[in-house]
Amino acid sequence: GHANSQLKGIWIQTRFLQVPPTQGCYQLEGKVALITGAASGIGKETATNFIKNGAKVVMADINKQIGQQTARQLGANASFVTCDVSKESDISNAVDYTVSRHGQLDIMYNNAGIACRTPPSIVDLDLATFDKVIAINVRGVVAGIKHAARVMIPRETGCILCTASVTGMMGGLAQHTYSISKSSVIGIVKSVTAELCKLGIRVNCISPFAIPTPFAMDEMKDYFPGMDSKALADMIHNAGVLKGANCEPRDIANAALFLASDDAKYISGHNLVVDGGFTSFKSLNL
Ligand code: NAD
């Protein structure tokens, strides 16, 4: 008993000396998160941020190799599960894996999404591609919410997050298929909030501006085939409006950290727009 508490005291002291007492305002101490699309970009940055602020994180991604590698880099509070969000059984498995590993699921972040190359005119819309994108960006989000709710409802607590996009709020920023998928995410959040708010579960989404992650770079390469990566990244950044800042994965990760924390305990059904003012502006700043 005594020796134990002495040891504990030393441990706390050492820990206190090594780690600054506040990493940021919002803490996730004791919380367990499951993040889809966590091997790269926004998902990876959010996993890192959540762990830094005390959470245990299960990283789910279709890319097993990079996902496992990333989880290993993030240490003992990170683990990886292979998951294709377009398959309901994969989502269900990821949720069950999280609960069996950590005993609970507090935060479900439905972040995985893909871009697509479809013709710009609705007349030429390829409905097979449309179905494929909707299966990941919309059905994957719905399945994620469904299975998170399955384990959150009995505990009457939980936080569900999704990544939407400014392209889901305005027309003409991306091709129809992608825009439609992201406006659906914003709609899903409203619809599900209406049920789950009565059960103690918050549901929100984040709408980022363009960020030069692999996802956005792939998409842009098609439009501007001759440009190198640096020039493409600069172009994506320059499309923003806020002077002195670029939209980066950590801006989304910080928004997610806030929404996931108890400091956001009365925020539900919200679309947190992280766009440097873009959707209030009149046009691309090119
Ligand atoms: P990213 O390419 O860096 O990461 C996306 C991750 O999702 C990858 O690790 C990929 O393997 C994974 N993934 C793809 N399909 C999957 C599937 N079926 N199941 C599970 N995982 C899958 O891209 P990102 O920019 O971090 O994108 C994350 C989210 O942000 C997406 O929903 C995207 O639509 C959204 N978003 C991105 C931007 C941007 O400009 N980058 C802007 C607005 C919204």
Residues whose N, C-alpha, C, O or C-beta is under 5 A from the ligand:
A	BS01	NAD	G37 A38 A39 S40 G41 I42 G43 A60 D61 I62 N63 C83 D84 V85 S86 N111 A112 G113 I114 I136 T163 A164 S165 P208 F209 A210 I211 T213 P214 F215 A216
